[in-house]
Amino acid sequence: MAVKYDKLFHMLIDKKISNAQLAEKAGVSANIITRLKRDQYVAMESIEKICHALNCGVDDILDFTK
């Protein structure tokens, strides 16, 4: 099962938040943002930080696909 982060990047566009702003606000590295863009594995701790920074839930930023 794969994870897709398209919802996250749509949310960033809607909220007019850049990738760099998200990284700073959430306290994650630019490498984490790159991994998200590539739909690669990201630790749950980082996902939690991003959700907290955006005031949203996990299901608001990612989807599981087959």
C-alpha distances in whole Angstrom, upper triangle without the diagonal:
4,7,10,13,16,17,18,20,22,23,24,26,27,29,30,29,28,26,28,29,26,26,29,29,26,27,25,25,25,22,20,21,20,17,16,17,15,12,12,11,14,16,16,20,19,17,20,23,22,21,25,26,25,26,23,20,16,15,18,16,13,10,7,6,5
4,7,10,12,14,15,17,18,20,21,23,24,26,27,25,25,22,25,26,23,23,26,26,23,25,22,22,22,19,17,17,16,13,12,13,11,8,9,9,12,14,15,18,17,15,18,21,19,19,23,24,23,24,21,18,15,14,16,14,10,8,6,5,6
4,7,9,11,12,14,15,16,18,20,21,22,23,22,21,19,22,23,19,20,23,23,20,22,19,19,19,17,14,14,14,11,9,11,10,6,8,8,10,12,12,16,14,12,15,17,16,16,19,20,19,20,17,15,12,11,13,10,7,6,5,6,9
4,6,8,9,10,12,13,15,16,18,19,20,19,19,16,20,21,18,18,22,22,19,21,19,19,18,17,14,13,13,11,8,9,9,5,8,10,11,14,14,17,15,13,16,17,15,15,19,19,18,19,16,15,12,11,11,9,6,5,6,7,10
4,5,5,7,9,10,11,13,15,16,17,15,15,13,16,17,14,15,18,18,16,18,16,17,15,15,12,10,11,10,6,7,9,6,9,11,10,13,13,16,13,11,14,15,12,12,16,16,14,16,14,13,10,10,9,6,5,7,9,11,14
4,5,5,6,9,10,11,12,14,15,15,15,13,17,17,15,17,20,19,18,20,18,19,17,17,15,12,13,12,9,8,10,9,12,14,14,17,17,19,16,14,17,17,14,14,18,17,15,17,15,14,12,11,10,7,7,8,11,12,15
4,6,5,6,9,10,10,12,14,14,14,14,17,17,14,16,19,18,17,20,18,20,18,19,16,14,15,15,11,11,13,11,15,16,15,17,17,18,16,13,15,16,13,12,16,15,12,14,11,11,10,9,7,5,6,8,11,13,17
4,5,5,6,9,10,11,12,11,11,10,14,13,10,13,16,14,13,16,15,16,15,16,13,10,13,13,9,9,12,11,14,15,13,15,15,16,13,10,13,13,9,10,13,12,10,12,10,11,10,10,7,4,7,10,13,15,19
4,5,5,6,9,10,10,9,9,9,12,13,10,13,16,15,14,17,16,16,14,15,13,10,12,12,9,8,12,11,14,16,15,18,18,19,15,13,16,16,12,13,16,14,12,15,13,14,13,13,11,8,10,12,15,17,20
4,5,5,6,9,10,10,11,12,15,15,13,16,18,17,17,20,19,20,18,19,17,14,15,16,13,12,15,14,17,19,18,21,20,21,18,16,18,18,14,14,17,16,13,15,13,15,14,13,10,9,11,13,16,17,21
4,5,5,6,8,8,11,11,14,13,11,14,16,15,15,18,17,19,18,19,17,14,16,17,13,13,17,16,19,20,18,20,19,20,17,14,16,15,12,11,14,12,9,11,10,12,12,12,8,8,11,13,17,19,23
4,5,5,6,5,7,8,11,10,8,12,14,12,13,16,15,17,15,17,15,12,14,16,13,12,16,16,18,20,18,20,19,19,16,14,16,15,11,12,14,12,9,12,12,14,14,15,11,10,13,16,19,21,25
4,5,5,6,8,10,13,12,11,15,16,15,16,19,19,19,17,19,18,14,16,18,15,14,17,17,20,22,21,23,23,23,20,18,20,19,15,16,18,15,12,15,15,17,17,17,14,12,15,18,21,22,26
4,6,8,11,13,16,14,13,17,18,16,17,21,21,22,20,22,21,17,19,21,17,17,20,20,23,24,23,25,24,24,21,19,20,19,16,15,17,15,12,14,14,16,17,17,13,13,16,18,22,23,27
4,5,9,11,14,11,11,14,15,13,15,18,18,20,19,21,20,16,19,21,18,17,21,21,23,24,22,24,23,23,20,18,19,17,14,14,15,12,9,12,12,15,17,17,13,13,16,19,23,25,29
4,7,10,12,10,10,14,15,13,15,18,18,19,18,20,19,16,18,20,18,17,21,21,24,25,23,25,24,24,21,19,20,19,15,16,17,14,12,15,16,19,20,20,16,15,18,21,25,27,30
4,7,8,6,7,10,11,10,12,14,15,16,14,17,16,13,15,18,15,15,19,19,21,22,20,22,21,21,17,17,18,15,12,14,15,11,10,13,14,17,18,19,16,14,17,20,24,26,29
4,5,5,6,9,10,10,12,14,13,14,11,14,14,11,13,15,14,13,16,18,19,21,19,21,21,21,17,17,18,16,13,15,16,13,12,16,17,19,19,20,17,15,18,21,24,26,29
4,5,5,6,9,10,10,12,11,10,8,11,10,7,9,12,10,10,13,15,16,17,15,18,19,18,14,14,16,14,11,14,16,13,12,16,17,18,18,19,17,14,16,19,22,24,27
4,5,5,6,9,10,10,10,9,7,11,11,8,11,14,13,13,16,18,18,19,17,19,20,18,15,16,17,14,12,16,16,13,14,17,19,21,20,22,20,17,19,22,25,27,30
4,5,5,6,8,10,10,11,10,14,13,11,14,16,15,15,18,19,20,21,18,20,20,18,15,15,16,13,11,14,14,10,11,15,16,19,19,21,18,16,19,23,25,28,31
4,5,5,6,8,8,10,9,12,11,8,12,14,12,13,16,17,18,18,15,16,16,15,12,12,13,10,8,10,11,8,8,12,13,15,15,18,15,13,16,19,22,24,28
4,6,5,6,5,6,6,9,8,7,10,12,11,13,16,16,16,16,13,14,15,14,10,11,13,10,8,12,12,9,11,14,16,17,17,19,17,15,17,20,23,25,28
4,6,5,7,8,9,12,11,11,14,16,15,16,19,20,20,20,17,17,18,15,12,14,14,11,10,13,13,9,12,15,17,19,19,22,20,18,20,24,26,29,32
4,6,8,10,12,15,13,12,16,17,16,17,21,21,21,21,17,17,17,15,12,13,12,9,8,11,9,6,9,11,14,16,17,20,17,16,19,22,25,28,31
4,6,9,11,13,11,11,14,15,14,16,19,18,18,17,14,14,13,11,8,9,9,5,5,8,7,5,8,11,12,14,14,17,16,14,16,20,22,25,28
4,7,10,12,10,11,14,15,15,17,19,19,19,18,14,14,14,11,9,11,11,7,8,11,10,9,12,14,16,17,17,20,19,17,19,22,24,27,30
4,7,8,6,8,11,11,11,14,16,16,15,14,11,11,12,10,7,9,11,8,8,12,12,10,13,16,16,17,16,19,18,16,17,20,22,25,27
4,5,5,7,9,10,11,13,15,16,15,14,11,12,14,12,9,12,14,11,11,15,16,14,16,19,20,20,19,22,21,18,19,22,23,25,28
4,5,5,6,9,10,11,13,14,14,14,12,14,16,15,12,14,16,14,13,16,17,15,17,20,20,21,20,22,21,17,18,21,23,25,27
4,5,5,6,9,10,11,12,11,12,10,12,15,14,11,13,16,14,14,17,19,17,18,22,22,22,20,22,21,18,18,20,21,23,25
4,5,5,6,9,10,10,9,9,7,9,11,11,8,10,12,11,10,14,15,14,16,18,18,18,16,18,18,14,14,17,18,20,23
4,5,5,6,9,10,10,11,9,12,14,14,10,11,14,12,10,13,15,14,14,17,17,18,16,18,16,13,13,16,18,20,22
4,5,5,6,9,9,11,10,13,16,16,13,13,17,16,14,17,19,18,18,21,20,21,18,20,19,15,15,17,19,20,22
4,5,5,6,5,7,7,10,13,14,11,12,15,15,13,16,19,18,18,21,20,19,16,18,18,14,13,15,16,17,19
4,5,5,6,8,7,11,12,13,10,10,13,13,11,13,16,16,15,18,17,16,13,15,14,10,10,12,13,15,17
4,6,8,11,11,14,16,17,14,13,17,17,14,16,19,18,17,20,19,19,16,17,16,12,11,13,15,16,18
4,5,9,10,14,16,18,15,15,19,19,16,18,22,21,20,23,21,21,18,18,18,14,13,14,14,14,16
4,7,9,12,14,16,14,13,16,17,15,17,20,20,19,21,19,18,15,15,15,12,10,10,11,11,13
4,6,10,12,15,13,12,16,17,15,17,20,20,20,23,21,19,16,17,17,14,12,13,12,13,14
4,7,9,12,10,10,14,15,14,16,19,19,20,22,20,18,14,16,17,14,12,13,12,13,15
4,6,8,7,7,10,11,11,13,15,16,17,19,17,16,12,15,16,13,11,13,13,16,18
4,5,5,7,9,10,11,13,15,16,17,18,17,15,12,15,17,14,13,15,15,18,20
4,5,5,6,9,10,10,12,14,15,16,14,12,10,13,14,12,12,14,14,17,20
4,5,5,6,9,10,11,12,14,15,15,13,11,15,16,14,14,17,18,21,23
4,5,5,6,9,10,11,12,14,14,13,11,14,15,12,13,16,17,20,23
4,5,5,6,9,10,11,12,11,9,7,11,11,9,9,13,14,17,20
4,5,5,6,9,10,10,10,8,8,11,12,11,12,15,17,20,23
4,5,5,6,9,10,10,11,10,14,14,12,14,17,19,23,26
4,5,5,6,8,8,9,9,12,11,9,11,15,17,21,24
4,5,5,6,5,6,6,10,8,8,11,14,17,20,23
4,5,5,7,8,10,13,12,12,14,18,20,24,27
4,6,8,10,12,15,13,12,15,19,22,25,28
4,6,9,10,12,10,10,13,17,20,23,27
4,7,10,12,10,11,14,18,21,24,27
4,7,8,6,8,11,14,17,20,24
4,5,5,7,9,12,14,18,21
4,5,6,6,9,11,15,18
4,6,6,7,9,13,16
4,6,8,12,15,18
4,7,11,13,17
4,7,10,13
4,6,10
4,7
4
